[in-house]
Amino acid sequence: MNDPKLQAGTLPVLRFALDRSVLIAFGCIVLMLLGGALYSREFLSPEYLLQQLQISAFLGIIASGAMMVILIGHIDLSIPWTVTLGAMMATAVAGWYGEIGSAIAIPVGVLCGAFVGFLNGLGVAYLRLPSMIFTLGMNAVVQGLMVLHTGGFAPQDHATDAMHFLAVGRPIFGVPNALFIWIIVGGFITYLLTRTAFGRRVYAVGNRETAAYLSGVNTNAVIILCFVLSGAAAAFAGVLLAGYSTKAYQAMGDPYLLPAIAAVVLGGTNILGGRGNYLGTIAGVVLITLLQSILAVMQMPEAGRQIIYGVVILVMLLGYGRGEIDRK
Amino acid sequence: MPDALPILEMKHVSKRYGGIAALNEVDFVAYPGEIHAILGENGAGKSTLIKIAAGVTDPSEGELYVEGKRVDFRNPTEAMAAGVVCVFQELSLLPDLTVADNLSIVAPPMRAGLIDAGAQRERARRLLAEIGCDDIHPLELVRNLPLSRRQMVEIAKALAKRPKLLILDEATSALTAADVERVYTIIRRLRSEGVSILYVSHRMHEIAALADCATVFRNGRRIETFRIGERSMSAIVQMMIGREMTHHYPDKPPANPGAPVALSARNLSWGQQLRDISLDVRKGEIVGLGGLDGQGQRSLLFALFGVLKGVSGSVDVLGKPLRLSGPRSAMRAQLPIALIPEDRKTEGLMLPMNIRDNISLASLSKFQKGLRFDRNSEHTAVEKIIKGLNIKITELAAAVSTLSGGNQQKVVLAKWLMTHPGIILLNDPTRGIDVGTKQEVYRLLRDLADSGVAVLFYSTDYAELIGCCDRVLVMYDGRVTRELAGLELNERNIIETALNVNDKEQAA
């Protein structure tokens, strides 16, 4: 601080600067692959790696939205049934309206998710209800609606060709389409966070909402938009998952809540908001996917797998959570 | 009564925070059966004295004696055990519990290992009757009581500890007239029972009516202790003044009554905090807000910025009505308004974020051009303002938390200057920053005013108000009680008005 001069060409700020948690996450990925390779050489084959990235893509898209909400210091617990909602509405619309239905299936699914996110945002921003409770309630409401929907209208539940193509197709050099979609979604989120005024406001709200408000930031709009992105991302992932497993079914989003939030936090995003970058989220997503895959390959009983999975996440959080939490 | 053994005696007590002495080698004695008023302006050391007596903080140096015995309080509980009980301004009651629960919160009457609710209720009834508040039901939730009654419960809670020394810190400021009378009665009764009472109040007439003796503090030192009646009001005010003028202030230009009125407020009221306030600030003028801390100055600035809900009255900018709907509408006024808030750590800055992000936060939309955020012009603008304000930084990417207090405050100023405001509201902007930066802030405010900006400036430092402002509005109890300008603008007048001692009272 003794040097008052500013260097003429001060380096532009790198939001992607590798912080400790991102390094740890990538380190763990490498360790896991090497450990897996000792068990079977298959773990290093391109085929296996591409397969893992394809599976990662679904979680990655969900985590992208979850990250936006976590960055503003809130949480979205309505992810599971928003995923299911996206899948079910997309397949249902395809069934109801034939040709046109198939064409608008994907946007309709995403819009339904965005609408749930919008309601979440309204509740958190204007009614000032804690997001933990509000989104949990919203999750239950959506679940109820979906049960009614499937029971009452017997809608079509199998995916359209387009959905199937986007989820499992590999037309370009054998690289899965899902991976490209994740790259597009990730690029979009990165662009929002680092190259727009909106991104700057997201970090500001997450750090200190009062100060952001007093600086003229429309904090309620920022909160709502983050929840909309989260809902839209979850529903879009639901659409792809329906394509991947060829049909939409009840509770298909349930296994994604913990992994999505864990991936974001393992990637170094502060659970209290205000800090984190997308590179970390990528690392977190790949890490979680690999962990699940390796545990599955090792043919361990389900109970043991769940225990190891949970313990590994907790241990990692302990490992680098300390410096991050004492801030507020 | 100086022959009796003092209840509390302090010898050479000092308290330092960092390099600054809040109390400096103070000797202080309180005798039984005496009401002892503690006087002094903001930051004179009154609250530090009380906190040390009540065991809330430790003295850096010096000794405490209670009834002749050396004591060393580690916490308020030990002080209470020794008979020193304090009623603080900040209420210590738990709003969701009943009055009876609150009164017996530390040691409730027990039966068979459980709280004896009946005995607890009976105890509450007795304690409330003692202070003349039989109308408060012991099973009422504290939340449902009006502020004045809560303060009475607070006093009942203190009395339940059977104090030998009772400290009342602004205890009557929240009370209704009827409750004030009750408190007077209680205090006089306690005096006749031999209790010693330390009474902190800014209401001079209360002190004249109630106290036996008074001690004046200034700059952390005890100036004088005297019997009430020995000194005139004007002599007491004189004792409270007397800080040396250590700063150099920019010259003031001659008043320009022809300049257009930039900001004008009419009949602003907000609950108990703002009462019917009207004021005008002209272009090129620095108007100060004075008075004791907490007389509504902070709320007034927030009200003008549109942050408070339910404000009545109107605010005009250049004669056009301003919608008081929030910062964004204030920032879009014909003369954009800026507010430099009081607490830079929670209201002014995002401490973990970097300097650039903090400075450009209020002007982000200027750099967002369609889908493209123009980072180059942002960078140029930020660098320019950092140079202009002489903010000492190593790199733009450093977190604001790494800067010194003075430089942090400059970052807040930079953020708002970047919005090119025509009206600047400042809430005690020089609190806790170094002397050098203070001078720079004074210079900056004068330069801004010379360029036509209207400045409304609240400060707890009277010398600063006198040195910087063209006019000062002194507030008391949510009202602007007096406007001082020209030769009238001196420390004596500010303190007299701040304490609400008017000339008539003085003459009497």
HADDOCK unambig.tbl for C-alpha pairs under 7 A between the chains (distance, minus, plus):
assign (segid A and resid 1 and name CA) (segid B and resid 392 and name CA) 6.16 0.50 0.50
assign (segid A and resid 1 and name CA) (segid B and resid 393 and name CA) 5.28 0.50 0.50
assign (segid A and resid 1 and name CA) (segid B and resid 394 and name CA) 5.18 0.50 0.50
assign (segid A and resid 3 and name CA) (segid B and resid 394 and name CA) 6.13 0.50 0.50
assign (segid A and resid 4 and name CA) (segid B and resid 392 and name CA) 4.81 0.50 0.50
assign (segid A and resid 4 and name CA) (segid B and resid 393 and name CA) 5.88 0.50 0.50
assign (segid A and resid 4 and name CA) (segid B and resid 394 and name CA) 6.75 0.50 0.50
assign (segid A and resid 6 and name CA) (segid B and resid 394 and name CA) 6.99 0.50 0.50
assign (segid A and resid 6 and name CA) (segid B and resid 395 and name CA) 6.80 0.50 0.50
assign (segid A and resid 13 and name CA) (segid B and resid 397 and name CA) 5.77 0.50 0.50
assign (segid A and resid 195 and name CA) (segid B and resid 373 and name CA) 5.89 0.50 0.50
assign (segid A and resid 196 and name CA) (segid B and resid 368 and name CA) 6.88 0.50 0.50
assign (segid A and resid 196 and name CA) (segid B and resid 372 and name CA) 6.95 0.50 0.50
assign (segid A and resid 196 and name CA) (segid B and resid 373 and name CA) 5.21 0.50 0.50
assign (segid A and resid 197 and name CA) (segid B and resid 364 and name CA) 5.67 0.50 0.50
assign (segid A and resid 197 and name CA) (segid B and resid 365 and name CA) 6.69 0.50 0.50
assign (segid A and resid 197 and name CA) (segid B and resid 368 and name CA) 6.18 0.50 0.50
assign (segid A and resid 197 and name CA) (segid B and resid 373 and name CA) 6.60 0.50 0.50
assign (segid A and resid 204 and name CA) (segid B and resid 350 and name CA) 6.67 0.50 0.50
assign (segid A and resid 207 and name CA) (segid B and resid 350 and name CA) 5.86 0.50 0.50
assign (segid A and resid 208 and name CA) (segid B and resid 346 and name CA) 6.85 0.50 0.50
assign (segid A and resid 208 and name CA) (segid B and resid 350 and name CA) 5.89 0.50 0.50
assign (segid A and resid 210 and name CA) (segid B and resid 346 and name CA) 6.99 0.50 0.50
assign (segid A and resid 210 and name CA) (segid B and resid 347 and name CA) 5.73 0.50 0.50
assign (segid A and resid 211 and name CA) (segid B and resid 346 and name CA) 6.27 0.50 0.50
assign (segid A and resid 211 and name CA) (segid B and resid 347 and name CA) 4.20 0.50 0.50
assign (segid A and resid 211 and name CA) (segid B and resid 348 and name CA) 5.26 0.50 0.50
assign (segid A and resid 211 and name CA) (segid B and resid 349 and name CA) 6.05 0.50 0.50
assign (segid A and resid 214 and name CA) (segid B and resid 327 and name CA) 5.93 0.50 0.50
assign (segid A and resid 214 and name CA) (segid B and resid 347 and name CA) 6.99 0.50 0.50
assign (segid A and resid 215 and name CA) (segid B and resid 327 and name CA) 6.99 0.50 0.50
assign (segid A and resid 215 and name CA) (segid B and resid 361 and name CA) 6.78 0.50 0.50
assign (segid A and resid 215 and name CA) (segid B and resid 362 and name CA) 4.98 0.50 0.50
assign (segid A and resid 216 and name CA) (segid B and resid 327 and name CA) 5.07 0.50 0.50
assign (segid A and resid 216 and name CA) (segid B and resid 328 and name CA) 4.78 0.50 0.50
assign (segid A and resid 216 and name CA) (segid B and resid 362 and name CA) 6.00 0.50 0.50
